[in-house]
Amino acid sequence: MPETQSEPQTSSKYTDILYEVSDSIGWVTINRPKKLNAFRVETLREMIAAIESAREDSNVGVIVISGVGDRAFSAGGDVETEDTDAFNSGADSLDETNKELYRVFKATPKPIIAMVHGYAIGGGNHLAYFCDLTIASRDSIFGQNGPRVASPAEGVPVALAAAVVGIKRAKELWMVCRKYSAEEAREWGLVNAVVEADELEAEVRRWAEEMLALSPSVIGLVKRSLDEAVAPGLDIFGERKLVSEMYPGFFESGEQEEGSSAFMEKRTPDFSKWR
């Protein structure tokens, strides 16, 4: 860490996140600890605004995504909003807003680090693996949850997993819905480094400082080149809607309602009638 650090510049215009700039790092922190930092549409919109602000700010060279509290980086999409039209469909749905966040990730030439402490589940897991690098505390837990709660999963959040961990691992991650320790996630390639919880921020700062010492233009070129190798243009975002193509009437069928209700009631869902 540097001997002297700049005074943090904190923005107060957000409700669901915290955003501050300190020592050339833009810190974007989901601030919904009572919800395990699960995100709603407004959360994602605020994250988009903060990352776009950091992208244009010459005082920022690296962006860090994290969550408030000791329990979770993020538990993904807020299940309590899943039965609303705002979650399910349209340009302003949670799904489309989430994809827009990842477009902003890709369009930002500055490195983005996920600082994971606690649960990174469902949308929280793919939020972490969409970041350029992921640093985790030893007691963090990773995994997907979509099929478990009948939350539709398609397109880029699923597809990128294959580029990160390989097709067989990606299918296990998404089709079995197990939970993985931070060390297991590191072995898979979901995580770059694992440290003790009390060393996490310092470790993230070390990685950030190493990148801040490098050419920002070349870092941007490297990031774009690697991203384009995985997804030329925006092909994996796509315009196809696999839910309506493969399962028309899904949102009216009751399958999603069974998944979210079982989750809220802490019971095992019964999906047998939809097989």
C-alpha positions as CSV (number, residue, x, y, z in Angstrom):
1,M,0.0,0.0,0.0
2,P,1.3,3.5,-0.7
3,E,2.7,5.5,2.2
4,T,0.2,8.3,1.6
5,Q,-3.4,7.9,0.4
6,S,-5.7,10.4,-1.0
7,E,-8.9,11.5,0.7
8,P,-11.8,9.4,-0.5
9,Q,-14.4,11.2,-2.7
10,T,-17.8,9.8,-1.8
11,S,-21.0,10.1,-3.8
12,S,-24.3,10.4,-1.9
13,K,-26.7,10.2,-4.9
14,Y,-27.3,6.5,-4.6
15,T,-29.7,4.5,-2.5
16,D,-28.8,0.8,-3.2
17,I,-25.0,1.2,-3.6
18,L,-22.1,3.1,-2.1
19,Y,-19.6,4.7,-4.4
20,E,-16.4,6.4,-3.6
21,V,-13.0,7.1,-5.2
22,S,-9.9,6.6,-3.2
23,D,-6.3,6.1,-4.3
24,S,-7.2,5.9,-8.0
25,I,-9.7,3.1,-7.2
26,G,-13.5,3.4,-7.8
27,W,-15.2,1.4,-5.1
28,V,-18.7,0.2,-6.1
29,T,-20.4,-1.5,-3.1
30,I,-23.9,-3.1,-3.1
31,N,-25.5,-1.7,0.1
32,R,-28.4,-4.1,0.8
33,P,-27.0,-6.3,3.6
34,K,-30.4,-7.2,5.0
35,K,-31.1,-8.8,1.6
36,L,-27.7,-10.4,1.4
37,N,-26.9,-7.7,-1.2
38,A,-29.4,-9.2,-3.6
39,F,-30.0,-6.8,-6.4
40,R,-33.1,-5.3,-7.9
41,V,-33.4,-3.2,-11.0
42,E,-32.6,0.0,-9.2
43,T,-29.4,-1.6,-7.8
44,L,-28.2,-2.5,-11.2
45,R,-29.1,0.9,-12.6
46,E,-27.0,2.6,-9.9
47,M,-24.1,0.2,-10.5
48,I,-24.2,1.1,-14.2
49,A,-24.2,4.8,-13.4
50,A,-21.3,4.4,-11.0
51,I,-19.2,2.3,-13.4
52,E,-19.8,4.8,-16.2
53,S,-18.8,7.6,-13.9
54,A,-15.6,5.7,-13.0
55,R,-14.9,5.0,-16.7
56,E,-15.0,8.8,-17.5
57,D,-13.1,9.8,-14.3
58,S,-9.4,10.4,-14.9
59,N,-8.8,9.9,-11.2
60,V,-9.9,6.3,-11.4
61,G,-7.7,3.6,-12.9
62,V,-9.3,0.4,-11.4
63,I,-12.8,-0.4,-10.3
64,V,-13.7,-2.7,-7.4
65,I,-17.2,-4.3,-7.0
66,S,-18.1,-5.6,-3.5
67,G,-21.0,-6.0,-1.0
68,V,-21.6,-4.5,2.4
69,G,-21.4,-6.8,5.5
70,D,-19.9,-10.1,6.4
71,R,-22.5,-12.5,5.0
72,A,-22.6,-12.0,1.3
73,F,-21.0,-10.4,-1.8
74,S,-24.4,-10.8,-3.4
75,A,-27.1,-13.4,-3.3
76,G,-28.1,-12.5,-6.9
77,G,-31.5,-11.2,-8.0
78,D,-33.9,-10.3,-5.3
79,V,-36.4,-13.2,-5.3
80,E,-39.1,-11.1,-3.8
81,T,-39.3,-9.1,-7.1
82,E,-39.4,-12.2,-9.4
83,D,-43.1,-12.4,-9.8
84,T,-43.5,-8.8,-11.0
85,D,-43.5,-7.7,-14.6
86,A,-40.5,-5.5,-13.9
87,F,-38.5,-8.7,-13.2
88,N,-39.7,-10.8,-16.1
89,S,-39.9,-8.8,-19.3
90,G,-39.2,-5.7,-21.2
91,A,-36.3,-3.4,-21.7
92,D,-36.5,-2.3,-18.0
93,S,-36.7,-5.9,-16.6
94,L,-34.1,-7.1,-14.1
95,D,-32.8,-9.6,-16.7
96,E,-32.2,-6.9,-19.4
97,T,-30.8,-4.4,-16.9
98,N,-28.4,-7.1,-15.7
99,K,-27.3,-7.7,-19.3
100,E,-26.8,-3.9,-19.8
101,L,-24.6,-3.9,-16.7
102,Y,-22.4,-6.5,-18.4
103,R,-22.3,-4.5,-21.6
104,V,-21.0,-1.6,-19.5
105,F,-18.4,-3.9,-17.9
106,K,-17.2,-4.9,-21.4
107,A,-17.2,-1.3,-22.7
108,T,-15.1,-0.1,-19.8
109,P,-11.4,-0.4,-20.6
110,K,-10.4,-0.1,-16.9
111,P,-9.9,-3.3,-15.0
112,I,-12.8,-4.4,-12.8
113,I,-12.1,-6.5,-9.7
114,A,-14.7,-8.5,-7.7
115,M,-13.9,-8.4,-4.0
116,V,-15.9,-11.3,-2.7
117,H,-16.6,-12.0,0.9
118,G,-19.3,-14.4,1.9
119,Y,-22.0,-15.8,-0.5
120,A,-21.7,-15.2,-4.2
121,I,-24.7,-17.1,-5.3
122,G,-26.8,-17.0,-8.5
123,G,-26.6,-13.5,-10.0
124,G,-23.9,-12.8,-7.4
125,N,-21.8,-15.5,-8.8
126,H,-22.0,-14.4,-12.4
127,L,-21.5,-10.8,-11.3
128,A,-18.2,-12.0,-9.9
129,Y,-17.1,-14.0,-12.9
130,F,-18.0,-11.1,-15.3
131,C,-15.5,-9.0,-13.5
132,D,-12.0,-9.1,-15.0
133,L,-10.5,-10.5,-11.8
134,T,-11.9,-12.0,-8.6
135,I,-10.3,-11.9,-5.2
136,A,-12.1,-13.8,-2.5
137,S,-12.0,-14.4,1.3
138,R,-11.4,-18.0,2.3
139,D,-14.9,-18.4,3.7
140,S,-16.6,-17.3,0.5
141,I,-19.1,-19.6,-1.2
142,F,-19.9,-19.7,-4.9
143,G,-22.7,-21.3,-6.9
144,Q,-25.6,-21.0,-9.3
145,N,-29.3,-21.2,-8.2
146,G,-31.5,-20.6,-11.3
147,P,-32.8,-24.1,-11.9
148,R,-33.2,-24.6,-8.2
149,V,-35.7,-21.7,-7.9
150,A,-37.0,-21.8,-11.5
151,S,-35.4,-18.4,-12.2
152,P,-35.0,-18.2,-16.0
153,A,-31.3,-18.4,-17.0
154,E,-30.2,-17.8,-20.6
155,G,-27.8,-16.0,-22.8
156,V,-24.7,-14.2,-21.7
157,P,-24.7,-14.8,-17.9
158,V,-24.8,-18.6,-18.7
159,A,-22.6,-18.6,-21.8
160,L,-19.7,-16.8,-20.4
161,A,-19.2,-19.4,-17.7
162,A,-18.0,-21.8,-20.4
163,A,-15.2,-19.4,-21.3
164,V,-14.2,-19.0,-17.7
165,V,-14.2,-22.6,-16.5
166,G,-14.8,-24.8,-19.6
167,I,-18.0,-26.3,-20.9
168,K,-18.1,-29.4,-18.6
169,R,-17.5,-27.3,-15.5
170,A,-20.0,-24.7,-16.7
171,K,-22.7,-27.3,-17.2
172,E,-22.0,-28.7,-13.7
173,L,-22.1,-25.2,-12.2
174,W,-25.4,-24.3,-13.9
175,M,-27.2,-27.7,-14.2
176,V,-26.4,-29.2,-10.8
177,C,-26.4,-26.1,-8.6
178,R,-23.9,-27.2,-6.0
179,K,-22.1,-24.8,-3.7
180,Y,-18.3,-24.4,-4.0
181,S,-15.7,-23.1,-1.5
182,A,-13.4,-20.3,-2.4
183,E,-10.5,-22.7,-2.9
184,E,-12.6,-24.9,-5.2
185,A,-13.6,-21.8,-7.1
186,R,-9.9,-20.9,-7.4
187,E,-9.1,-24.4,-8.7
188,W,-11.8,-24.0,-11.3
189,G,-10.7,-20.6,-12.5
190,L,-13.6,-18.6,-11.1
191,V,-11.3,-16.9,-8.6
192,N,-7.8,-15.5,-9.0
193,A,-6.7,-15.5,-5.4
194,V,-8.0,-16.5,-1.9
195,V,-6.9,-14.8,1.3
196,E,-8.1,-14.6,4.9
197,A,-11.1,-12.2,5.4
198,D,-9.0,-9.7,7.3
199,E,-6.5,-9.5,4.5
200,L,-9.1,-9.2,1.7
201,E,-9.1,-5.4,1.1
202,A,-5.3,-5.2,1.4
203,E,-5.0,-8.0,-1.2
204,V,-7.4,-6.2,-3.6
205,R,-5.4,-3.0,-3.2
206,R,-2.2,-4.8,-4.0
207,W,-3.6,-6.2,-7.2
208,A,-5.1,-2.8,-8.1
209,E,-1.8,-1.0,-7.4
210,E,0.1,-3.4,-9.7
211,M,-2.3,-2.6,-12.5
212,L,-2.2,1.1,-11.7
213,A,1.5,1.0,-12.4
214,L,1.0,-0.3,-15.9
215,S,0.0,1.5,-19.1
216,P,-3.8,2.1,-18.9
217,S,-4.1,2.2,-22.7
218,V,-2.4,-1.1,-23.1
219,I,-4.5,-2.6,-20.3
220,G,-7.6,-1.4,-22.1
221,L,-6.4,-3.0,-25.4
222,V,-5.6,-6.3,-23.6
223,K,-9.0,-6.4,-21.9
224,R,-10.8,-5.7,-25.2
225,S,-8.8,-8.2,-27.1
226,L,-9.5,-11.0,-24.5
227,D,-13.2,-10.0,-24.3
228,E,-13.5,-10.1,-28.1
229,A,-11.9,-13.5,-28.3
230,V,-14.6,-14.8,-26.0
231,A,-17.5,-12.9,-27.5
232,P,-16.9,-11.1,-30.8
233,G,-19.0,-8.0,-30.9
234,L,-22.0,-8.6,-28.6
235,D,-23.0,-11.9,-30.1
236,I,-23.5,-13.8,-26.8
237,F,-25.8,-11.0,-25.6
238,G,-28.0,-11.7,-28.6
239,E,-31.5,-10.7,-29.4
240,R,-33.0,-14.1,-29.2
241,K,-35.2,-14.8,-26.2
242,L,-34.7,-18.5,-25.4
243,V,-37.4,-18.5,-22.7
244,S,-40.1,-17.6,-25.2
245,E,-38.6,-19.7,-28.0
246,M,-38.2,-22.9,-26.0
247,Y,-40.9,-22.6,-23.3
248,P,-43.7,-20.3,-24.4
249,G,-46.0,-19.6,-21.6
250,F,-43.3,-20.2,-19.0
251,F,-44.2,-17.2,-16.9
252,E,-47.9,-18.2,-16.8
253,S,-47.2,-21.9,-16.1
254,G,-46.7,-21.6,-12.4
255,E,-43.2,-23.2,-12.5
256,Q,-41.4,-20.0,-11.6
257,E,-43.9,-19.3,-8.9
258,E,-43.3,-22.7,-7.4
259,G,-39.6,-22.1,-7.3
260,S,-39.7,-18.7,-5.7
261,S,-42.4,-19.7,-3.2
262,A,-40.4,-22.8,-2.1
263,F,-37.4,-20.6,-1.7
264,M,-39.3,-18.1,0.5
265,E,-40.9,-20.9,2.5
266,K,-37.6,-22.7,2.9
267,R,-38.9,-26.0,1.5
268,T,-37.9,-28.2,-1.4
269,P,-39.7,-27.2,-4.6
270,D,-41.7,-29.8,-6.5
271,F,-41.2,-29.3,-10.3
272,S,-42.4,-32.8,-11.3
273,K,-45.5,-31.5,-13.1
274,W,-43.3,-29.5,-15.5
275,R,-41.0,-32.3,-16.6
